[in-house]
Amino acid sequence: MKMNHPDDLSLATAASTFAALGSEQRLAVLRTLVRAGPEGLRIGDLGERTGVTGSTLTHHMKILAAAGLVTQKKQGRSVICAAVAYDEIRGLTDFLLAECCADAPNGEHDHG
């Protein structure tokens, strides 16, 4: 899911990616990996930090990986999980805000 401009993101792609984030646990996993940076975390450390472990964590990682938001790679005896889609995550935000206030009177921006 590579995108450079909000218009590059189709409604279907956005919906699919948001669906992958549609779980509190998956969102917690992704946020934890984003906080860890590009080096990622061992899957055991990720489980400790999020409270999501075992087959549940494996299931959530599979969904996030299918959406192109994270990777998992074997490093020795460990599995390293990392968020890789910083541009895509930013693209989702841009997608939501691309037409912000376009239909508001005088194009007023009231965000709060």
C-alpha positions as CSV (number, residue, x, y, z in Angstrom):
1,M,0.0,0.0,0.0
2,K,2.3,2.7,-1.2
3,M,0.9,6.2,-1.5
4,N,2.3,9.7,-1.9
5,H,-0.8,11.9,-2.0
6,P,-4.3,11.6,-0.3
7,D,-5.9,11.2,-3.8
8,D,-3.7,8.1,-4.4
9,L,-5.5,6.2,-1.6
10,S,-8.7,4.7,-2.8
11,L,-11.8,4.4,-0.6
12,A,-11.5,0.6,-0.7
13,T,-7.8,0.7,0.3
14,A,-8.5,3.1,3.1
15,A,-11.5,1.0,4.4
16,S,-9.4,-2.1,4.3
17,T,-6.5,-0.5,6.3
18,F,-8.9,1.1,8.8
19,A,-10.5,-2.3,9.2
20,A,-7.1,-3.8,10.2
21,L,-6.9,-1.1,12.8
22,G,-10.5,-1.7,14.0
23,S,-9.4,-3.5,17.2
24,E,-8.2,-2.0,20.4
25,Q,-5.6,-4.7,20.7
26,R,-4.3,-4.3,17.1
27,L,-4.2,-0.5,17.6
28,A,-2.2,-0.9,20.8
29,V,0.2,-3.3,19.0
30,L,0.7,-0.9,16.2
31,R,1.2,2.1,18.5
32,T,3.7,0.2,20.5
33,L,5.7,-0.7,17.4
34,V,5.6,2.9,16.2
35,R,6.9,4.0,19.6
36,A,9.7,1.4,19.3
37,G,10.9,2.9,16.0
38,P,12.3,1.1,12.9
39,E,14.3,-1.4,15.0
40,G,11.1,-2.9,16.2
41,L,10.7,-5.3,19.2
42,R,11.1,-9.0,19.9
43,I,7.6,-10.5,19.8
44,G,8.0,-11.4,23.5
45,D,8.7,-7.8,24.4
46,L,5.8,-6.6,22.3
47,G,3.5,-9.0,24.2
48,E,4.8,-7.7,27.5
49,R,4.3,-4.1,26.6
50,T,0.8,-4.6,25.1
51,G,-0.6,-7.4,27.3
52,V,-1.4,-9.2,24.1
53,T,0.4,-12.6,23.9
54,G,0.4,-16.0,22.3
55,S,-1.9,-16.9,19.5
56,T,-3.9,-13.7,20.0
57,L,-0.8,-11.6,19.3
58,T,0.1,-13.8,16.3
59,H,-3.4,-13.4,14.9
60,H,-3.3,-9.6,15.3
61,M,0.2,-9.4,13.7
62,K,-1.0,-11.4,10.8
63,I,-3.8,-8.9,10.1
64,L,-1.5,-5.9,10.5
65,A,1.1,-7.5,8.2
66,A,-1.5,-8.3,5.6
67,A,-2.5,-4.6,5.7
68,G,1.1,-3.7,5.1
69,L,1.5,-1.9,8.4
70,V,4.0,-4.1,10.1
71,T,6.7,-6.8,9.4
72,Q,7.9,-9.8,11.2
73,K,11.3,-11.3,10.6
74,K,13.3,-14.1,12.2
75,Q,16.5,-13.0,13.8
76,G,18.3,-15.9,15.3
77,R,15.9,-17.5,17.7
78,S,13.8,-14.3,18.0
79,V,11.0,-12.9,15.9
80,I,11.4,-9.1,15.4
81,C,8.2,-7.1,14.8
82,A,8.3,-3.6,13.4
83,A,6.0,-0.9,12.1
84,V,7.0,-0.2,8.6
85,A,4.3,1.9,7.1
86,Y,4.9,5.3,8.6
87,D,4.1,7.0,5.2
88,E,0.9,4.9,4.9
89,I,-0.3,5.8,8.3
90,R,0.3,9.4,7.5
91,G,-1.5,8.8,4.2
92,L,-4.6,7.6,6.1
93,T,-4.6,10.8,8.1
94,D,-4.2,12.9,4.9
95,F,-7.0,10.9,3.3
96,L,-9.4,11.8,6.2
97,L,-8.4,15.4,6.2
98,A,-8.0,16.0,2.4
99,E,-11.3,17.7,2.0
100,C,-11.7,19.1,5.5
101,C,-14.4,21.8,5.6
102,A,-14.8,21.8,1.8
103,D,-18.6,22.0,2.3
104,A,-18.5,24.4,5.2
105,P,-19.8,28.0,4.6
106,N,-16.8,30.1,3.5
107,G,-14.5,27.1,3.9
108,E,-14.3,27.7,7.7
109,H,-12.2,25.3,9.6
110,D,-13.7,24.4,13.0
111,H,-11.8,21.5,14.5
112,G,-12.6,21.9,18.0
